[in-house]
Structures are given as C-alpha cells and as structure tokens.
Amino acid sequence: MDLAPYLVMISTLSLAILSPGPAIIAATQTAFAHGRDRALPYGLGLAVGASLWCLFALMGLAVLFRLHPALFTGMKVLGGVYLLWMSWGLWRAATMPLPDAADGRFGRSFWGGIVLNLSNPKPALFYSALILSVFPEPLGLLRQIGVYAACLATELFWYAVVVLAMSTALMRTRYFSAKSWIDRGAAIALFALGLVLILKP
C-alpha cells in the first residue's frame, strides 16, 4: 500500500487543526480554566466531532451542500450563532470565580466537544477537497476506512497534545494570573469567528 498520500493528507490536516479556529481556542481555554480531567474528554470530543466531517465528506455531504447551497448557508448561520452564544458565556464568566473542575462529567464535556465541531460545516468542504486532491481515484470501502482512521487518529493526537500541554501546572498558573484578560480575548476571538461564519459567503 502506498503510504505517501496518507502522509500528505495527515500533514495538511495537522496544519489545519493547529491553525487558530473555534475548536483550538475552546480546547486551550478549557485546559487553562478546568485542567486535564475536564479538558481531555472535551478535546477528544472535538477530535471525534471534526472526524465526523471527514466521514460525511466520504459519504458525499459536500456534494449535497453544493447542490443545495441554502442547506449549507443554514448550517453556517446556526453554527455562527452557537459560537456567538459561547463567546457571550465566556465573556460573562471572565470575572467570575471558576467552578469546581469536577462538576464537568465526562459525557457532558465529550459531547460538548462534538457539538462545537459539528457547529461549523466548513470542514466538510475542506475534507472533501483534501480527499479528492490526495486520492483523485474512486475509493473502495477499505480505502475509505483507512482515510477515516487516519483522519481520526490525527485529530485525536493533536487535540490531546494541545489539551495536555495547556493544562500543565505552569500554563494554568499563568492563566490564573491573567484569567479575565485571557477569557475575554478568547471570547472576542470566538465572537469574530462566529460573525465570519455567519456573514462570509
């Protein structure tokens, strides 16, 4: 089996994951604020949610979006509103004391990560373009499984790395010393990304 296309796909996907976006901002802020126990399941949920767009692209959802632009626009607007709601909550919490990290059960954190990454339909188009450029020939079932497994593994790896790095004692100490500024900066970034998602064609 030729591994070169998979390596190209993994490298491109890694750059996309680590570029500033709603999921990385949310993962970083959760790791700062709530530590590893709560942020790791959240990061895993983000990874699974992002990988589902790969699965949807393999199933042809990007084609459906192109055939029905109103569906894509509607999902974009709903995703943007969700990001605006998240940014407002983060802004309001900037000056409040942190809740106990133990109050975030695994399921709620994990599913919250999935919901956040499913709120933005653009990755379906990204994955579709990436897969078509790297694997231009029709993919059989085993190849599709291999593509999805590679995408899921890449997403899981990078979100785990980000969460574990940002939840260290040193990073959290720095966060607590500037909590309100960091939370408000993250809120502004999420607000801007939500507006872009709503307004950009």
N, C-alpha and C positions, 0 to 999 in steps of 0.2 A: 504494500500500500504506500502510495506517495504521500509523505508527511508534509511536504513543502506548502501545499495550500492551507493546511491546518495551522501551520506556524505563521503564515501571513495573516490569516483570519484572527488568530489569538493576539498577535502583535497589534493589529489595527484596533481590535476590540479593547485591549488593555489601555491604549491611548484614549479611546472614547470614554471608558469608565472613569479614568482619573482626571479627565477634563472637568472644570468646575460646572456642576449642574445640581439640580434639586436633591438627587439621591446622595451624592457625596457630601453636600452641605449638611443634610439631615443626619447622615451617619456620623459625621465628625462632631456635630453639636450634641447628639445623643451620647456619644462616647465621652465627651468632655463633661457633660452635665450629670450623667447617670452611671458611668462606669461600665466595666466589661460585662457584668451579669445581665444588664438590660440592653446594652448596645449590640452585643454579639448576636442574639437572636434577631434583633431588628435588622442588622446588617445582612444576616442570612436571608431574611425575608425580602430585603431589597434585591439581593442576588437572584433569588428564585423568581421574583416579580419581573426583573429585567430579562431573565432567561425565557420567560413565557412569551415575550415578544419575538424571540428567535423561533420558538415553536409555532407561533401564529404566522410568522413570515414563511416558514416552511410549509404551512398549510394554506398559504395563499391569501392571508388577510390584507397584505399590502395591495394586492390586485383589487380586492373588494373596495379598499379605500380609494383607489384610482378610478374605479367605475362609479363610485358613489361619493363624490367629494363632500357632500353635506354630512355624511356619517363621520368622516374624518374631522370636519370642522366642529361638529357637535362634541366629539370626544375631546378635541383640543380645548374647547371652551370649558367643559366640565373639569378637565384636568387643571386648567389655569385657575378656575375658581377654587378648587381644592388647595392649590398652592397658596393662593391669597389668604384662604382661611387658616392654613398652617402658619403663614407669616404673621398674621394678626395674633394668633395664640402665643407665638414665640415672643413677639414684641411686648405683649401684656405681661408675660412671665419674666421678662428681663430683670425686673426689680424685686421679684418675689423670691422668697427662700425656696430652695429645691425640695421637692417631695422626697420621701424615702425611696431609694432606688429599688427596694424590694417590692414596691407596690406595682411594678410592671411585670405581670406574669408573662411567661414565655409565649403563650399563644397570642396575646394581645400585641406584644411587640413584634412578633414574627409576622402576623397578618397585617399589622400596620405598615411594615416594610413592603409587603407585596402590594398593598393598596397604593402606596405612594408611587411605586414604579409603574404600576398599571394606569396611573392617572395621566400619563403622558404617552400618546400614541405614536409620537415621532420615532421611537426606537423600532417600530415595526417596519418603517420605511428604511431606516438605517440598516437593519438586519437584512432586509430584502436586497438592498443594493450591495451590501457586503457579500452575501452568499452568492448572488448572481455574478459578481465580479471575480470571486475566487473560485467558484465552481460553476462555470458557464454551461456545462452539460447537464442534462436532467439527472437528478439524484435518485438512486434507488433507496429502498427503505433502510438498509443497513448504513448507507452513507448519510442519510438524514439523521439517523440515530447518533452516528459519530459526530456530525456537525453540532447537534443539540448538546451532546455530552461535553464537547469541547467548550461550547459557549457557557454552559452551566458551571463547569469547573473553573473557567476563567473568571466569571462573575463572583463565584464563591470565594476564590482565592483573594481577589483584590479587595472585596468588601471586608473580608476577615482581616486582612493586613491593615487596612485603614482604621478599622474599629479597634484592633488590638494596639496599634501604635498610638492612637489618640486617647486611649483610656489608661495609659500609664500614669503612675503617681506624679511624675514630673509635669506631664502635659495637663493633667487635671488641676494641679496646684496653680499653674499659670492661668488656667481658665477661671478658677475661683477668684483669683486676684483681679480679674477684669470681666467678670460674668456679664454685667449689664451691657458693656460695650460689645462683647462677642455675640451675645444673644441678639442684640439689635442689629449688628452687622449681618448676621445670618438671616434675620427677619427681612431686612432690606433686600438681600440677595434673592431670597425666595419670592418676595413680592415682585421684584423686577422680572424674574424668570416666569412667574405666573402671568404677568402682563404681556411678556413676549409670546408666551404660548397662546394667549387669547387673541392678541392683535396681529401677530405676524402671519401672513398668508401661508 
